[in-house]
Amino acid sequence: MKIANSALIFLLLMFDSCLITYAQWVTHHNPVFQPNIPKPSVGMAITDPKFGTALIRLSNARELGYAGIVPQYSKRQAWNVDESLMLLFTGDGRALLYDGETYQFIKVLDGVGGEDVFWHPTNPEIIIYAQDNALYSYNVKTEASTQIRSFVGYTFTNTRGEGNLSRDGRYYAFVGQVYDTETHFRDIVVYDIVADSIISKLALPPTLSDFDWVSISPLGNYVVVDYATENTGRFEGVEVYDKKLNFIWQKPLGAGHSDLGIDEEGNEILVFHFYDSEANCYFIKKFRLSDGKETSLLELSWQFDLHISCQNEARPEWCFVSTFDAEARLTDDSLSWLPFEDEIFALKLDGSREVQRIAHHHSRRFSPTAPDRDHSVYWAEPHATVSRNGGRILFGSNWREKVEEDSSVDAYVVDFRSKIRVGVQEQDNSMPKEIHLEQNYPNPFNPSTTIGFSLPYRSYVTLKVYNLLGEEVVTLVSEERNAGRYRVKWYAKGFANGVYFYCLSVGTPKDPANFGKAGEYFQVRKLMLLR
């Protein structure tokens, strides 16, 4: 989308945590037993009886003949940039397009697949995907696929299924691999999609055999590699480099589940989960990419595993965790239930150990009939991934039914937007008489500014930011709001100097066909970021 005198932002947006309203969250660390409730039918919404959130089932893989319908991975964003569309995947790798709000199936995306499939971070119609040694762009409306670049000299070029693009869509870090009778890891490569140029390359040791994943950081400043070992030294453990692949730091963390994100202070971070043999438990820790500074977030039982998602661009002070019973825990009951077992919850990134417990996922990978990795369904792990605005989570679940069958796993969404106001807070109780968009304050600003707006009636609202080229940057607000006065804070640490524009678009309650859309009222104001 474009408007006059506005443009694309090569930065990241973040919201101040004090502007989030909480309502009846479960925040203690005690065990909460997962209740036995019937599996909902497709499209049926139920309320989680323990946590009060809304759960809805999206798919029926068995009925469609698919080997499960699930999220791609906890580290991959399922929703496109405006959350109007979402991607699901079958267990055998087919990409499925769904409506991002109604959750209605739209179509199979034939030809889209591989280890790396991403929504473009700024264009809601574009998917970027890697197949073999090439990178492609796919338009979900026109169904046109275009090769961006072929990387000659490699058999495969990808992140190994766990990396992402930078959040401005510009940078892609991958490992170049050559295959003869086995895979050989040759180089770490950083590619600039906009300039169509390889900006750095790091040769890997010929003897390297352990390699888990590689990714560019969200702002494109760092490259992170997990070599999947617990050793110290170069090309071991987790290593962090700058964009030019100059080495910064290393830690012997092994191959735990993890994700890259940005915290509320604007730091690019790695959130990592690993086992501590001395404590006999798992720890979740945050590592600042710039210098490796470590913050302990939470410790959990050794009897279950977990996935981490930091894909929320709003609510940056939280990461999202989904736990699941491991091979060491084939059975459970209410008397032995552990804290955070088989749960999805938000975890504060400041080291306070604060949590917001969201839902039970009702899935089980391991059981007496599926006791190990060779006799169980990988996709029964929830792989919960959070939406961009931090108000919904997509996860997979077999609902503990027919756990040996891959077709028993389906996609679910837990929606907790009613429990939060993402980045928005009502100002006062007086009722405004007209729609109004306030000038941001302070302006010019560094590093944060506040935007206020007023609504005289309940309506669908969007508040978006643009730059001077007229390209949409990001959506700050996109949802129905009650009448009232609101403020949203834009936290811009690390953003480039310059002029940006913000636009308020409001629908009308008079026309039912228009109520779920913004657009009747339209106002633009200018803001300036100065260092």
C-alpha positions in Angstrom: 0.0 0.0 0.0 1.2 3.5 -0.8 0.2 7.1 0.2 1.7 10.4 -0.9 4.9 11.3 0.8 5.3 8.1 2.8 7.6 5.1 2.7 9.2 1.7 3.6 11.0 1.5 6.9 14.2 -0.6 7.3 13.7 -0.7 11.0 11.8 -2.5 13.7 8.9 -1.3 15.6 8.4 -1.9 19.3 5.9 -0.9 21.9 6.4 0.2 25.5 5.3 -2.4 28.0 3.5 0.1 30.2 0.9 0.6 27.4 -0.4 -3.0 27.6 -3.5 -3.7 29.6 -3.7 -7.1 31.3 -7.0 -8.9 32.3 -7.2 -11.9 34.5 -4.0 -13.6 33.5 -2.8 -16.7 35.4 0.7 -15.6 36.5 1.7 -18.0 39.3 4.2 -20.9 38.8 2.1 -23.7 40.3 1.0 -26.8 38.4 -2.3 -26.3 36.4 -3.6 -29.7 35.4 -4.7 -30.1 31.8 -8.5 -30.9 31.8 -9.9 -33.6 29.6 -12.3 -31.8 27.3 -13.8 -33.0 24.0 -11.9 -32.3 20.8 -13.6 -29.4 19.1 -14.9 -29.7 15.5 -13.4 -27.5 12.7 -14.4 -23.9 13.1 -15.7 -24.4 16.6 -14.5 -22.0 19.3 -14.1 -23.1 22.9 -12.8 -21.4 26.0 -9.8 -22.8 27.8 -11.3 -23.7 31.1 -8.1 -23.0 33.1 -6.9 -19.8 31.4 -9.9 -18.2 29.9 -8.6 -17.8 26.3 -10.4 -18.6 23.1 -9.4 -21.8 21.2 -10.5 -22.6 17.7 -9.7 -25.6 15.5 -8.7 -24.8 12.0 -8.3 -28.1 10.1 -9.3 -31.8 9.8 -6.2 -33.4 8.2 -7.7 -36.9 8.4 -10.8 -35.9 6.4 -8.6 -34.2 3.8 -6.2 -37.1 3.5 -3.2 -35.1 4.7 -0.3 -36.2 7.0 -1.3 -33.6 9.6 -1.9 -29.8 9.2 0.4 -27.8 11.4 2.5 -24.6 11.8 5.7 -24.6 9.8 7.8 -24.1 12.9 7.8 -22.0 16.1 10.5 -19.8 14.7 8.5 -19.0 11.5 5.8 -16.3 11.3 2.5 -17.9 10.1 0.7 -14.6 9.5 1.6 -12.1 6.7 2.5 -8.5 7.5 -1.1 -7.3 7.9 -2.3 -10.6 9.4 -4.9 -11.0 6.6 -3.4 -14.3 5.5 -1.6 -17.2 7.1 0.4 -20.2 6.1 -0.1 -23.8 7.3 1.7 -26.9 6.2 0.9 -30.5 5.8 3.2 -33.0 7.5 4.8 -33.9 4.1 5.5 -30.2 3.3 2.6 -28.8 1.2 2.0 -25.1 1.8 -1.7 -24.2 2.5 -3.1 -20.7 2.4 -5.7 -19.6 5.0 -7.6 -16.4 5.7 -5.7 -14.8 8.7 -8.9 -13.7 10.5 -11.7 -16.2 9.5 -9.3 -19.1 9.3 -11.0 -20.3 6.1 -9.0 -22.5 3.8 -8.2 -20.7 0.5 -5.9 -22.9 -1.6 -2.9 -25.1 -1.8 0.2 -23.2 -2.9 1.6 -25.6 -5.5 5.3 -25.3 -6.0 6.0 -23.4 -2.8 8.1 -25.4 -0.4 11.5 -26.3 0.9 13.2 -25.8 4.2 12.9 -22.0 4.1 9.4 -20.5 3.4 8.8 -17.0 4.7 6.2 -14.3 4.4 7.8 -11.2 3.0 8.1 -8.9 6.0 6.6 -5.8 4.2 4.5 -7.0 1.3 1.4 -9.0 2.3 1.1 -10.8 -1.0 4.6 -12.1 -1.3 6.2 -15.3 -0.1 10.0 -15.9 -0.3 11.2 -19.5 -0.4 14.4 -21.4 -1.1 14.5 -24.6 -3.1 17.8 -26.4 -3.9 20.3 -23.7 -4.6 17.9 -20.8 -5.5 15.8 -18.2 -3.9 12.3 -17.4 -5.2 9.5 -14.9 -4.8 5.8 -16.1 -5.1 2.7 -13.9 -5.3 -0.2 -15.5 -3.6 -2.8 -13.6 -5.7 -1.3 -14.0 -9.2 0.4 -17.3 -8.4 3.5 -16.1 -10.3 6.8 -17.5 -9.1 10.0 -15.6 -9.9 13.6 -16.6 -9.3 15.4 -14.0 -7.2 18.9 -15.6 -7.5 20.6 -18.9 -8.1 23.7 -19.5 -6.0 26.0 -21.3 -8.3 28.5 -23.8 -6.8 26.2 -25.2 -4.2 23.7 -28.0 -4.2 21.5 -26.5 -1.4 21.3 -23.0 0.0 19.1 -22.6 3.1 19.1 -21.8 6.8 18.5 -25.5 7.6 14.9 -24.8 8.3 15.2 -22.5 11.3 16.4 -19.1 10.1 14.5 -16.0 8.9 14.9 -13.0 6.7 15.7 -9.7 8.4 12.5 -7.9 9.3 12.9 -5.3 6.5 13.1 -8.2 4.0 16.6 -7.2 2.8 19.1 -9.7 4.2 19.2 -13.5 4.1 22.0 -15.6 5.7 22.3 -19.2 4.6 24.7 -22.2 4.6 25.9 -23.3 1.2 26.0 -27.0 1.0 27.4 -29.5 -1.5 26.0 -33.0 -1.8 27.8 -36.1 -3.3 27.1 -39.2 -1.2 26.5 -37.0 1.9 26.1 -33.3 2.7 29.1 -31.1 3.1 28.8 -27.6 4.7 30.9 -25.2 2.7 30.2 -21.6 3.5 28.1 -19.2 5.5 26.8 -16.6 3.1 25.0 -13.3 3.7 23.0 -12.1 0.7 21.5 -8.6 0.1 18.2 -9.2 -1.7 17.6 -5.6 -2.5 21.0 -5.0 -4.0 21.2 -8.6 -5.4 24.7 -9.0 -4.0 26.6 -11.4 -1.7 28.0 -9.1 1.0 30.0 -11.6 3.0 31.1 -15.3 2.9 32.8 -17.4 5.6 34.4 -20.7 4.6 33.6 -23.6 7.0 36.2 -26.2 8.1 36.2 -29.2 5.7 35.9 -31.5 8.6 32.8 -29.8 10.0 30.0 -32.4 10.6 27.7 -30.8 13.1 25.5 -27.9 11.9 22.0 -27.1 13.1 21.0 -23.7 11.7 22.0 -20.2 10.7 20.1 -17.0 10.5 20.4 -13.3 10.0 19.2 -11.3 13.0 15.9 -9.4 12.9 17.5 -6.0 12.2 20.1 -7.5 9.9 23.1 -6.6 12.1 24.2 -10.1 13.2 24.5 -13.6 11.9 23.9 -16.5 14.4 25.0 -20.1 13.8 24.2 -23.1 16.0 26.8 -25.8 15.3 24.8 -28.1 17.6 27.7 -29.0 20.0 28.4 -28.3 23.6 32.1 -27.6 23.1 34.1 -24.3 23.3 36.2 -23.0 20.5 35.6 -21.8 17.0 32.9 -23.5 14.9 31.4 -25.1 18.0 28.3 -24.4 20.1 26.6 -21.1 19.2 28.6 -18.4 17.4 27.6 -14.8 16.7 29.1 -12.7 13.9 28.4 -9.3 12.5 26.9 -8.9 9.1 30.3 -9.0 7.5 30.9 -12.3 9.3 33.5 -11.0 11.7 33.4 -13.2 14.8 32.0 -11.6 18.0 31.3 -14.4 20.6 30.8 -18.1 21.2 29.0 -20.2 23.9 28.8 -24.0 24.2 25.0 -24.2 24.2 24.3 -27.4 22.2 21.3 -27.9 20.0 18.4 -26.6 22.2 15.3 -25.0 20.8 15.6 -21.2 20.4 14.6 -18.1 18.5 15.9 -14.7 17.6 14.0 -11.5 18.6 14.2 -7.9 19.8 13.6 -7.0 23.4 11.8 -3.9 24.7 15.1 -2.0 24.9 15.8 -2.6 21.2 18.5 -5.2 21.7 18.7 -8.0 19.2 18.6 -11.2 21.3 18.8 -15.0 21.2 16.4 -16.9 23.5 17.8 -20.4 24.1 16.7 -23.5 26.0 19.3 -26.0 27.3 19.8 -28.7 29.8 22.0 -28.1 32.9 23.3 -31.5 34.2 24.3 -30.1 37.6 20.9 -28.6 38.3 19.1 -31.5 36.5 16.7 -29.1 34.8 16.2 -27.0 31.7 17.0 -23.3 31.6 15.6 -20.7 29.2 18.1 -17.8 28.9 18.4 -14.6 26.9 21.7 -13.7 25.2 22.3 -10.2 23.8 23.7 -10.5 20.4 26.0 -7.5 20.6 28.1 -8.8 23.4 26.7 -12.2 24.7 25.4 -10.7 27.9 23.3 -13.5 29.6 20.0 -13.2 31.4 18.3 -16.2 33.0 14.6 -16.2 32.4 13.1 -19.5 33.8 14.0 -23.0 34.8 11.8 -26.0 33.9 11.5 -29.7 34.6 13.9 -32.0 32.7 10.9 -34.3 32.0 9.6 -32.2 29.1 10.9 -30.3 26.1 9.8 -27.0 24.6 9.7 -24.6 21.6 10.3 -20.8 21.7 8.8 -18.1 19.5 9.9 -14.5 19.4 8.0 -13.6 16.2 5.9 -10.9 17.8 6.8 -7.4 16.7 4.4 -5.9 19.2 4.8 -6.8 22.9 8.6 -7.1 22.5 9.0 -7.6 26.3 7.7 -11.2 25.9 8.7 -14.4 24.3 6.3 -17.3 23.9 7.0 -20.9 25.0 5.2 -24.2 24.3 6.2 -27.2 26.4 5.6 -30.9 25.6 6.3 -34.1 27.5 9.5 -35.8 26.4 10.4 -39.5 26.1 11.2 -39.6 29.9 7.5 -38.9 30.6 5.2 -41.3 28.7 2.3 -41.0 31.2 1.0 -38.3 33.5 -1.9 -37.7 35.9 -3.2 -34.9 38.0 -1.2 -35.9 41.1 2.1 -35.7 39.2 1.4 -32.7 37.0 4.3 -30.4 36.7 4.4 -26.6 36.5 3.9 -25.4 32.9 3.4 -28.9 31.6 1.8 -29.2 28.1 1.3 -25.4 28.1 1.6 -22.3 26.0 2.7 -19.3 27.9 4.3 -15.9 27.6 7.6 -15.3 29.4 9.0 -11.9 30.3 12.4 -11.1 28.8 13.7 -9.0 31.7 14.7 -11.8 34.0 11.8 -11.2 36.4 10.4 -14.8 35.8 7.0 -13.2 35.1 4.6 -15.3 33.0 1.2 -15.0 31.4 -0.2 -18.6 31.1 -2.2 -18.8 27.9 -3.6 -22.3 27.1 -3.1 -26.1 27.3 -2.4 -27.5 23.9 -3.8 -31.1 24.5 -1.1 -32.7 22.3 1.1 -35.7 23.1 4.0 -36.9 21.0 5.3 -39.7 23.3 3.2 -42.4 24.9 3.4 -46.1 25.8 2.3 -46.8 22.2 4.7 -44.1 20.7 7.6 -44.4 23.1 10.5 -42.9 21.2 11.5 -40.7 18.2 11.3 -43.6 15.8 7.8 -44.6 16.7 6.1 -41.2 17.3 4.9 -38.2 15.2 7.2 -35.2 15.2 4.4 -32.8 14.3 2.5 -33.7 17.5 4.9 -31.3 19.2 2.9 -28.0 19.3 5.5 -25.8 17.6 3.5 -22.8 18.8 4.2 -19.6 16.9 3.0 -16.1 17.9 1.3 -13.5 15.6 3.0 -10.3 14.7 0.8 -8.3 17.1 1.4 -10.7 19.9 -2.3 -11.5 20.4 -2.7 -14.9 18.8 -0.8 -18.2 18.7 -1.0 -20.9 16.1 -0.1 -24.5 17.3 -0.5 -28.1 16.3 -2.2 -30.7 18.4 -3.5 -34.3 18.1 -5.7 -33.7 21.2 -4.2 -36.9 22.6 -6.1 -39.0 20.2 -4.5 -41.7 17.9 -1.1 -40.3 18.8 0.7 -42.9 16.5 -1.0 -41.4 13.4 0.3 -38.3 11.7 -3.2 -37.5 10.3 -4.4 -36.9 13.9 -2.5 -33.6 14.2 -4.4 -30.4 13.3 -3.9 -26.7 13.5 -5.4 -24.6 16.3 -5.4 -20.9 17.2 -5.5 -19.5 20.7 -6.8 -15.9 20.6 -6.1 -13.7 23.7 -6.5 -10.3 22.1 -9.5 -9.7 24.4 -7.0 -10.0 27.4 -4.6 -7.4 26.0 -4.6 -4.1 24.2 -1.5 -4.5 22.0 0.4 -1.3 22.4 -2.8 0.6 23.0 -4.3 2.0 26.2 -7.4 4.1 26.8 -6.6 7.6 27.9 -9.7 8.6 30.0 -13.3 7.8 30.5 -14.8 10.8 28.7 -16.5 10.0 25.4 -15.0 11.8 22.3 -17.5 13.5 19.9 -15.4 13.0 16.8 -12.6 10.9 15.2 -9.3 12.6 15.8 -5.7 11.8 15.1 -3.3 13.7 17.4 0.2 14.9 16.5 2.7 12.6 18.0 4.7 13.8 21.1 7.5 14.4 21.4 8.2 15.4 17.8 11.0 15.3 16.7 11.8 12.3 18.9 14.5 9.9 20.0 14.0 7.0 20.7 10.2 6.9 21.3 7.1 8.9 20.6 3.4 8.5 21.5 0.5 8.8 19.0 -3.0 9.5 20.3 -6.3 9.0 18.5 -10.0 9.2 19.4 -13.1 7.2 18.4 -16.7 8.3 19.0 -18.1 4.9 18.2 -16.9 1.3 17.9 -15.2 0.7 14.6 -12.5 -1.1 12.7 -9.2 0.9 13.0 -5.9 0.8 11.3 -2.9 2.9 12.3 0.1 2.5 9.9 3.5 4.1 9.4 5.0 5.0 6.0 8.2 6.6 4.7 8.9 9.1 2.0 8.6 6.6 -0.9 5.0 5.9 -0.1 5.5 2.3 1.0 3.8 0.8 4.1 6.2 0.2 7.0 4.2 -1.6 9.5 0.7 -1.8 11.1 0.6 -0.4 14.7 -3.2 -1.1 15.1 -5.5 -3.2 13.0 -8.6 -4.3 14.9 -12.1 -3.3 16.1 -11.9 -0.9 19.0 -14.6 0.5 21.3 -15.3 4.2 21.5 -12.7 6.0 23.5 -9.3 7.7 23.5 -6.2 5.7 22.9 -2.4 6.1 22.8 0.1 3.9 21.1 3.9 4.2 21.6 6.5 3.7 18.9 9.8 2.7 20.3 12.5 3.4 17.6 15.8 2.6 19.2 18.2 1.7 16.3 16.0 3.2 13.6 17.3 5.5 10.9 16.9 9.3 11.0 14.3 10.8 8.9 10.7 11.8 8.2 7.9 9.3 8.4 4.1 9.5 8.1 1.5 7.8 10.1 -2.1 7.3 8.9 -5.3 6.6 10.8 -8.1 4.9 8.9 -11.5 4.2 10.5 -14.5 2.3 9.2 -18.2 3.1 9.9 -20.8 1.3 12.0 -23.6 2.5 9.7 -22.9 0.2 6.9 -22.7 -3.5 8.0 -20.6 -4.4 4.9 -18.1 -1.8 5.9 -17.9 -2.4 9.7 -15.1 -4.9 9.5 -13.0 -2.6 7.3 -11.1 0.6 7.8 -11.4 3.4 5.3 -14.3 5.9 5.8 -12.1 8.3 7.8 -8.5 8.9 6.7 -6.0 11.2 8.2 -2.2 11.5 7.9 0.4 13.3 10.0 4.1 13.6 9.8 6.7 12.7 12.5 10.5 13.0 12.6 13.1 10.8 14.2 16.3 12.6 15.0 19.5 11.3 16.6 
